[in-house]
Amino acid sequence: MAKDRNIIELKNVSKRYDGKTILDNINLYIKEGEFVTLLGPSGCGKTTTLRLIAGFIQPDEGCILLEGKDIAGMPPYQRPLNTVFQRYALFPHLDVYDNIAFGLKLKKTPSDEIDARVRKALKMVSMTDYEDRDVDSLSGGQQQRVAIARALVNEPKVLLLDEPLSALDRKMREDMQIELKEMHRKLGITFIYVTHDQEEALTLSDTVVVLNEGRIQQIGTPMQIYNEPVNCFVADFIGESNILNGRMMRDRRVAFLKHEFDCVDEGFGEDVPVDVVVRPEDIYFTTDPAKCQFTAKVKSCTFKGVHYEMFVDTDKGYELMIQDYDPYPVGSEVMLYIDPDDIQVMKKERRWNTFEGKVVSEGKVEFLGAEFDCDTAGFEEGEAVSVTVRFEKVDLLDHEDEAATTGHVDSILYKGDHYHLTIKTDDGEKVWVDTDDIWDKNDFVGIRILPEDIHLEKTEAKDA
């Protein structure tokens, strides 16, 4: 059970490699006895965060506190924590017992104490009859248990686990999740766990820290992360979601799917664009016309073991995913409703593309590392400008001809009736695009923006 005292604190921590920012001003506070999971896609900075805490690397900015003391410069072996790696890092020339005892022997711990602590650790990981076994003869799950026991035998205040179950098959991974949770309960020490597996994070954690591109997106309990995502990235990354454009009409009333719904959200203002998340299991079928909020036609129905997964086309032209225990035949017309508590309203992170640019000549503006034709009337050559382009006004081409610049599809978000893409240009800038066309992640694209769709503002006026 987590206590009130912070054992680890990361304050304004940043880390860069070769000029690329891996962690961007991270602030994270971990309580004593807490099970914290760092969750995110590959390259988001979660393993870098763990390595900073372990002392394998040092932050470029900010500080890391252990029990209130700055541990900058403290080598890993002096920190009261141990790391369990993805690849186990066991010594093949030593048996199970000696692998676990290795760290204690380095510290010249008395032999009777070593024996007592090793046997306690073996019992903790259900390996009491394996002390004489060669580690190469063990299964992957057994080797991971030995790696965990080797870390626990040192009685660390913090146990760091870097995707320790990723090499195991699904059934073994699920069994080990249960064992890890039980170990944490018995030991009462702080666990900091790294994974890209959303289900694993929700199963194990007291607290989940969602990272993306070196920044913390959300910190909360598994239930908060799942039911109350703060932005589209979290909603899309954690479980299945229907993510839709909406408009907050007023407090507790939101429009999406071209219908209006009661909700529980307040404080967004009136008649403002928002994003709306509805989980597939929170859309309900009804046979009562008085309860029906909108209708749809079932286009597919697939049995998923516990539930049926259905895709429907709504009466206003949106596609939704629905999960239900009862199947509905393909082609059937259905009546649907959503409870106010099951509608999650989120502020839009952005409403259009905004770039820093410069007028290079009459009728030409430079941004995204390229020159575009546009109306530059009222602007002087060399003047810095703010360039605005609506998402739907960016054309993506599958060739470089007619394209001002190029890039690759970095992320794809389906919003019910269109796709919202993030494009990373060759210069590393981001362009957001709304399109009906289907693209795959990492697709090469040409970027074209017509002159009439580029809007300029004086930088001074924008800042004011």
C-alpha positions as CSV (number, residue, x, y, z in Angstrom):
1,M,0.0,0.0,0.0
2,A,1.4,3.4,-1.0
3,K,2.2,5.8,1.8
4,D,2.1,9.6,1.8
5,R,5.8,10.2,1.7
6,N,7.5,10.6,-1.7
7,I,10.5,8.3,-2.2
8,I,11.4,9.4,-5.8
9,E,11.0,12.9,-7.2
10,L,11.9,14.0,-10.7
11,K,11.9,17.8,-11.0
12,N,12.1,19.5,-14.4
13,V,14.1,16.6,-15.8
14,S,15.2,16.7,-19.4
15,K,17.4,14.4,-21.5
16,R,18.8,14.8,-25.0
17,Y,20.7,12.5,-27.3
18,D,22.5,13.9,-30.3
19,G,20.4,17.1,-30.1
20,K,17.1,15.1,-30.0
21,T,15.0,15.6,-26.9
22,I,14.0,12.3,-25.3
23,L,12.5,13.7,-22.1
24,D,11.1,17.2,-22.0
25,N,10.8,18.8,-18.6
26,I,9.4,15.8,-16.7
27,N,7.9,16.3,-13.2
28,L,7.0,13.0,-11.4
29,Y,6.5,12.2,-7.8
30,I,6.4,8.5,-6.7
31,K,5.2,7.6,-3.2
32,E,6.8,5.0,-1.0
33,G,5.3,1.6,-1.5
34,E,3.5,2.6,-4.7
35,F,3.3,0.4,-7.9
36,V,3.9,2.9,-10.6
37,T,3.8,2.0,-14.3
38,L,5.4,4.1,-17.0
39,L,3.3,3.4,-20.1
40,G,3.7,4.5,-23.7
41,P,4.8,3.6,-27.2
42,S,8.3,2.9,-28.3
43,G,10.5,5.9,-28.1
44,C,8.3,7.9,-25.7
45,G,11.0,8.1,-23.0
46,K,9.8,5.6,-20.4
47,T,13.0,3.4,-20.4
48,T,15.1,6.6,-20.3
49,T,13.2,7.7,-17.2
50,L,13.9,4.4,-15.6
51,R,17.6,4.5,-16.5
52,L,17.8,8.0,-15.0
53,I,16.3,6.8,-11.7
54,A,18.7,3.8,-11.7
55,G,21.7,6.1,-12.3
56,F,22.8,4.5,-15.6
57,I,22.6,7.9,-17.2
58,Q,22.4,11.5,-15.9
59,P,19.8,14.2,-16.7
60,D,20.9,17.2,-18.8
61,E,18.6,19.4,-16.8
62,G,16.6,19.1,-13.6
63,C,17.2,16.9,-10.5
64,I,16.2,13.5,-9.1
65,L,15.6,13.2,-5.4
66,L,15.7,9.9,-3.4
67,E,14.0,10.3,-0.1
68,G,14.4,14.1,-0.4
69,K,18.1,14.0,-1.3
70,D,19.6,14.9,-4.7
71,I,21.3,11.7,-6.0
72,A,23.1,13.4,-8.9
73,G,26.5,11.7,-9.2
74,M,25.6,8.8,-7.0
75,P,26.6,5.6,-8.9
76,P,24.0,2.9,-9.5
77,Y,25.6,0.4,-7.1
78,Q,25.2,2.9,-4.2
79,R,21.5,3.6,-4.8
80,P,19.1,1.5,-2.7
81,L,17.3,0.1,-5.7
82,N,17.7,-2.8,-8.1
83,T,16.7,-3.3,-11.8
84,V,15.1,-6.3,-13.5
85,F,15.8,-6.2,-17.2
86,Q,13.8,-7.4,-20.2
87,R,16.6,-9.9,-21.1
88,Y,17.1,-11.2,-17.6
89,A,21.0,-10.7,-17.7
90,L,21.6,-13.9,-15.7
91,F,25.1,-15.4,-15.4
92,P,25.1,-18.7,-17.5
93,H,28.1,-20.2,-15.7
94,L,26.3,-19.9,-12.3
95,D,23.4,-22.0,-11.0
96,V,20.2,-20.5,-9.7
97,Y,21.4,-20.1,-6.1
98,D,24.6,-18.4,-7.0
99,N,22.9,-16.1,-9.5
100,I,20.7,-14.9,-6.7
101,A,23.5,-14.7,-4.2
102,F,25.9,-12.9,-6.5
103,G,25.2,-9.3,-5.3
104,L,25.3,-10.3,-1.6
105,K,28.7,-12.1,-2.1
106,L,30.1,-8.9,-3.7
107,K,29.1,-7.0,-0.6
108,K,30.8,-9.7,1.6
109,T,27.6,-10.5,3.4
110,P,28.0,-13.3,6.0
111,S,27.3,-16.7,4.4
112,D,24.5,-17.6,6.9
113,E,22.7,-14.4,6.1
114,I,23.2,-15.0,2.4
115,D,21.7,-18.4,2.7
116,A,18.7,-17.2,4.6
117,R,18.0,-14.3,2.2
118,V,18.4,-16.4,-0.9
119,R,16.0,-19.1,0.4
120,K,13.5,-16.4,1.3
121,A,13.8,-14.9,-2.2
122,L,13.4,-18.3,-3.8
123,K,10.3,-18.9,-1.8
124,M,9.0,-15.4,-2.8
125,V,9.2,-16.3,-6.5
126,S,8.1,-20.0,-6.1
127,M,11.5,-21.5,-7.1
128,T,12.4,-23.3,-3.8
129,D,13.3,-26.6,-5.6
130,Y,15.4,-25.0,-8.3
131,E,18.5,-23.6,-6.5
132,D,20.9,-26.2,-8.0
133,R,19.6,-25.9,-11.5
134,D,21.6,-24.5,-14.4
135,V,19.9,-21.2,-15.5
136,D,20.1,-22.3,-19.2
137,S,17.9,-25.3,-18.4
138,L,15.1,-23.0,-17.2
139,S,12.1,-21.8,-19.1
140,G,11.7,-18.0,-19.9
141,G,9.3,-17.6,-17.0
142,Q,11.6,-19.4,-14.6
143,Q,14.6,-17.3,-15.7
144,Q,12.5,-14.1,-15.1
145,R,11.7,-15.3,-11.6
146,V,15.4,-15.8,-10.9
147,A,16.1,-12.3,-12.2
148,I,13.4,-10.9,-9.9
149,A,14.7,-12.9,-6.9
150,R,18.3,-11.7,-7.6
151,A,16.9,-8.1,-7.4
152,L,14.7,-8.7,-4.3
153,V,17.5,-10.5,-2.3
154,N,19.3,-7.2,-1.9
155,E,16.2,-5.8,-0.1
156,P,16.0,-2.6,-2.3
157,K,13.8,0.3,-1.4
158,V,12.8,0.6,-5.0
159,L,12.5,-2.2,-7.6
160,L,12.8,-1.0,-11.2
161,L,11.4,-3.4,-13.9
162,D,12.1,-2.6,-17.5
163,E,9.5,-4.6,-19.6
164,P,10.4,-7.7,-17.7
165,L,7.6,-9.9,-19.2
166,S,7.8,-8.9,-22.8
167,A,9.7,-12.0,-23.8
168,L,7.1,-14.4,-22.3
169,D,4.1,-15.9,-24.1
170,R,0.7,-14.5,-23.3
171,K,-0.4,-17.2,-20.7
172,M,3.0,-17.0,-18.9
173,R,2.9,-13.2,-18.9
174,E,-0.6,-13.2,-17.4
175,D,0.5,-15.6,-14.6
176,M,3.6,-13.5,-13.9
177,Q,1.5,-10.4,-13.6
178,I,-0.5,-12.0,-10.8
179,E,2.7,-13.1,-9.1
180,L,4.3,-9.6,-9.4
181,K,1.2,-8.0,-7.9
182,E,1.3,-10.4,-5.0
183,M,5.0,-9.8,-4.5
184,H,4.4,-6.1,-4.3
185,R,1.6,-6.6,-1.8
186,K,3.8,-8.8,0.4
187,L,7.0,-6.7,0.2
188,G,5.4,-3.3,0.5
189,I,8.3,-1.7,-1.4
190,T,8.1,0.7,-4.4
191,F,7.8,-0.8,-7.8
192,I,8.5,1.3,-10.9
193,Y,7.5,-0.7,-14.0
194,V,8.0,0.1,-17.7
195,T,5.7,-1.4,-20.4
196,H,4.0,-0.6,-23.7
197,D,1.2,-3.1,-22.9
198,Q,-1.9,-1.1,-21.8
199,E,-3.6,-4.2,-20.3
200,E,-0.6,-5.0,-18.2
201,A,-0.4,-1.4,-16.9
202,L,-4.1,-1.4,-16.0
203,T,-3.8,-4.8,-14.3
204,L,-0.7,-4.2,-12.2
205,S,-0.6,-0.5,-11.2
206,D,-1.6,1.8,-8.4
207,T,-0.7,4.7,-10.6
208,V,-0.2,4.8,-14.4
209,V,2.0,7.5,-16.0
210,V,1.3,7.8,-19.8
211,L,4.1,9.3,-21.8
212,N,4.4,10.3,-25.4
213,E,7.3,11.9,-27.2
214,G,9.1,12.7,-24.0
215,R,6.2,14.3,-22.2
216,I,3.8,13.1,-19.5
217,Q,0.3,13.1,-21.0
218,Q,-1.6,11.9,-17.9
219,I,-1.0,10.5,-14.4
220,G,-3.8,8.7,-12.6
221,T,-5.2,5.4,-11.3
222,P,-6.0,2.8,-13.9
223,M,-9.7,3.6,-13.7
224,Q,-9.0,7.3,-14.2
225,I,-6.8,6.7,-17.1
226,Y,-9.3,4.5,-18.8
227,N,-12.5,6.3,-18.0
228,E,-11.3,9.9,-18.0
229,P,-8.5,10.3,-20.6
230,V,-7.3,13.9,-20.8
231,N,-6.6,13.9,-24.6
232,C,-7.0,11.9,-27.8
233,F,-3.6,10.2,-27.5
234,V,-4.5,8.7,-24.1
235,A,-8.0,7.8,-25.2
236,D,-6.7,6.0,-28.3
237,F,-3.6,4.4,-26.7
238,I,-5.5,3.0,-23.7
239,G,-8.0,0.4,-24.9
240,E,-10.6,0.7,-27.7
241,S,-12.3,4.1,-28.1
242,N,-14.7,5.9,-30.3
243,I,-13.1,9.4,-30.6
244,L,-15.3,12.0,-32.3
245,N,-15.4,15.7,-33.1
246,G,-18.0,17.4,-30.9
247,R,-19.3,20.8,-29.9
248,M,-20.0,21.8,-26.3
249,M,-23.3,23.5,-26.4
250,R,-23.4,24.5,-22.8
251,D,-22.6,22.9,-19.4
252,R,-23.9,19.3,-19.4
253,R,-24.9,19.3,-23.1
254,V,-22.7,18.2,-26.0
255,A,-23.3,17.6,-29.7
256,F,-21.6,14.8,-31.6
257,L,-22.7,12.3,-34.2
258,K,-24.9,15.2,-35.4
259,H,-27.1,14.6,-32.4
260,E,-27.2,16.3,-29.0
261,F,-26.6,14.4,-25.7
262,D,-26.7,15.1,-22.0
263,C,-23.3,14.7,-20.3
264,V,-21.8,15.4,-16.9
265,D,-19.0,17.8,-18.1
266,E,-18.9,21.5,-17.2
267,G,-16.6,24.5,-17.6
268,F,-15.9,24.2,-21.4
269,G,-17.9,27.3,-22.3
270,E,-20.7,27.5,-24.8
271,D,-20.7,26.5,-28.4
272,V,-17.0,25.5,-28.5
273,P,-15.4,22.6,-30.4
274,V,-14.3,19.7,-28.3
275,D,-13.3,16.0,-28.7
276,V,-15.6,13.3,-27.4
277,V,-14.7,9.8,-26.3
278,V,-17.2,7.0,-25.9
279,R,-15.9,3.5,-25.1
280,P,-17.3,0.7,-27.2
281,E,-18.9,-1.0,-24.2
282,D,-20.7,2.2,-23.2
283,I,-23.0,2.3,-26.3
284,Y,-26.2,0.4,-25.5
285,F,-28.9,-1.2,-27.6
286,T,-32.5,-0.6,-26.8
287,T,-35.9,-1.7,-28.1
288,D,-37.6,1.3,-26.5
289,P,-38.2,4.2,-28.9
290,A,-38.5,6.6,-26.0
291,K,-35.0,5.7,-24.9
292,C,-33.4,5.7,-28.4
293,Q,-31.1,8.7,-29.1
294,F,-30.0,7.6,-32.6
295,T,-30.2,4.7,-34.9
296,A,-27.7,2.7,-36.9
297,K,-27.2,-0.3,-39.2
298,V,-25.0,-3.2,-38.2
299,K,-22.2,-3.7,-40.8
300,S,-20.1,-6.4,-39.0
301,C,-20.4,-8.6,-36.0
302,T,-17.4,-10.6,-34.6
303,F,-17.2,-12.9,-31.6
304,K,-14.3,-12.0,-29.4
305,G,-14.6,-14.7,-26.7
306,V,-16.1,-12.6,-23.9
307,H,-18.2,-10.2,-26.0
308,Y,-19.2,-9.5,-29.6
309,E,-17.5,-6.6,-31.4
310,M,-19.8,-4.8,-33.9
311,F,-19.3,-1.9,-36.3
312,V,-22.3,0.1,-37.1
313,D,-23.1,3.0,-39.5
314,T,-25.2,5.6,-37.7
315,D,-28.1,7.5,-39.2
316,K,-25.9,10.6,-39.8
317,G,-23.0,8.8,-41.5
318,Y,-20.6,7.9,-38.7
319,E,-19.0,4.6,-38.0
320,L,-18.9,3.3,-34.4
321,M,-17.4,0.3,-32.7
322,I,-19.8,-1.3,-30.1
323,Q,-19.0,-4.2,-27.7
324,D,-21.9,-6.2,-26.3
325,Y,-22.6,-9.6,-24.8
326,D,-25.4,-10.2,-27.4
327,P,-24.9,-10.3,-31.1
328,Y,-27.0,-8.3,-33.6
329,P,-27.2,-9.6,-37.2
330,V,-25.4,-7.8,-40.0
331,G,-27.8,-5.6,-41.8
332,S,-30.2,-5.1,-38.9
333,E,-31.4,-1.7,-38.0
334,V,-30.8,-0.9,-34.3
335,M,-31.7,1.8,-31.8
336,L,-28.9,3.1,-29.5
337,Y,-28.3,5.3,-26.5
338,I,-25.4,6.6,-24.4
339,D,-25.7,7.4,-20.7
340,P,-24.4,10.9,-19.7
341,D,-21.8,9.4,-17.4
342,D,-20.3,7.5,-20.3
343,I,-19.5,10.5,-22.4
344,Q,-16.0,11.9,-21.8
345,V,-15.5,15.5,-23.2
346,M,-12.0,16.7,-23.7
347,K,-10.6,20.1,-24.8
348,K,-9.2,20.1,-28.3
349,E,-5.4,20.3,-28.2
350,R,-5.4,22.3,-31.4
351,R,-7.9,23.5,-34.0
352,W,-5.7,24.1,-36.9
353,N,-2.0,24.0,-38.0
354,T,0.1,27.0,-37.0
355,F,3.6,27.4,-38.3
356,E,6.4,30.0,-38.0
357,G,7.1,31.4,-41.4
358,K,8.8,34.2,-43.4
359,V,7.8,36.1,-46.5
360,V,10.5,35.5,-49.0
361,S,9.2,37.5,-51.9
362,E,5.9,38.8,-53.3
363,G,3.5,35.8,-53.4
364,K,5.9,33.5,-51.6
365,V,6.1,32.4,-48.0
366,E,8.5,30.0,-46.4
367,F,7.5,27.5,-43.7
368,L,8.0,23.7,-43.1
369,G,11.4,24.1,-44.7
370,A,9.8,24.9,-48.1
371,E,8.4,27.8,-50.2
372,F,4.6,28.0,-50.8
373,D,2.6,30.3,-53.1
374,C,0.1,32.5,-51.2
375,D,-1.3,36.0,-51.0
376,T,1.4,38.2,-49.3
377,A,-0.4,41.5,-49.7
378,G,0.3,43.8,-46.7
379,F,3.5,42.0,-45.8
380,E,7.1,42.9,-46.5
381,E,9.8,40.7,-47.9
382,G,11.8,39.1,-45.0
383,E,8.9,39.7,-42.5
384,A,8.3,36.9,-39.9
385,V,4.7,35.7,-40.0
386,S,2.5,33.2,-38.4
387,V,1.0,30.8,-40.9
388,T,-2.4,29.1,-40.3
389,V,-3.7,26.2,-42.3
390,R,-6.9,24.2,-41.5
391,F,-6.4,20.4,-41.1
392,E,-8.7,19.6,-44.0
393,K,-6.9,22.0,-46.3
394,V,-3.6,20.0,-46.4
395,D,-3.5,17.7,-49.4
396,L,-1.5,14.5,-49.1
397,L,0.0,13.0,-52.3
398,D,1.6,9.6,-52.8
399,H,4.4,11.2,-54.9
400,E,6.7,14.3,-54.8
401,D,5.3,15.9,-58.0
402,E,3.3,19.0,-57.2
403,A,4.3,18.6,-53.5
404,A,6.1,21.5,-51.8
405,T,7.6,19.2,-49.2
406,T,7.5,15.6,-48.0
407,G,7.2,13.6,-44.8
408,H,5.9,10.4,-43.3
409,V,2.7,9.4,-41.6
410,D,3.5,9.4,-37.8
411,S,0.1,8.6,-36.3
412,I,-3.4,7.9,-37.4
413,L,-6.6,8.6,-35.4
414,Y,-10.0,7.5,-36.8
415,K,-12.7,10.0,-35.8
416,G,-15.8,8.2,-37.0
417,D,-16.2,9.8,-40.4
418,H,-12.6,10.8,-41.3
419,Y,-8.9,10.2,-40.3
420,H,-6.9,12.7,-38.3
421,L,-3.2,12.2,-39.2
422,T,0.1,13.5,-37.8
423,I,2.7,13.9,-40.5
424,K,6.4,14.4,-39.6
425,T,8.2,16.3,-42.3
426,D,11.7,15.6,-43.3
427,D,12.8,18.5,-41.2
428,G,11.1,17.0,-38.1
429,E,8.1,19.4,-38.0
430,K,4.6,18.2,-37.5
431,V,1.6,18.7,-39.8
432,W,-1.9,17.7,-38.8
433,V,-4.3,16.5,-41.6
434,D,-8.0,15.6,-41.7
435,T,-8.6,13.3,-44.7
436,D,-11.0,10.6,-46.0
437,D,-8.2,8.8,-47.6
438,I,-6.7,5.7,-46.0
439,W,-3.0,5.8,-45.2
440,D,-0.7,3.5,-43.2
441,K,1.7,4.5,-40.5
442,N,5.2,5.4,-41.9
443,D,3.8,5.9,-45.4
444,F,5.8,8.4,-47.5
445,V,3.6,11.4,-48.4
446,G,4.0,14.6,-50.4
447,I,2.4,17.7,-48.8
448,R,0.6,20.3,-50.9
449,I,-1.3,23.4,-49.7
450,L,-3.1,25.6,-52.1
451,P,-2.4,29.4,-52.0
452,E,-6.0,30.3,-51.0
453,D,-5.8,27.9,-47.9
454,I,-2.7,29.6,-46.4
455,H,-3.5,32.5,-44.0
456,L,-0.8,34.8,-42.7
457,E,-0.7,37.0,-39.6
458,K,1.9,39.4,-38.4
459,T,3.9,37.7,-35.7
460,E,3.6,40.8,-33.4
461,A,-0.2,40.8,-33.7
462,K,-0.3,37.0,-33.0
463,D,1.8,37.5,-29.8
464,A,-0.3,40.4,-28.6
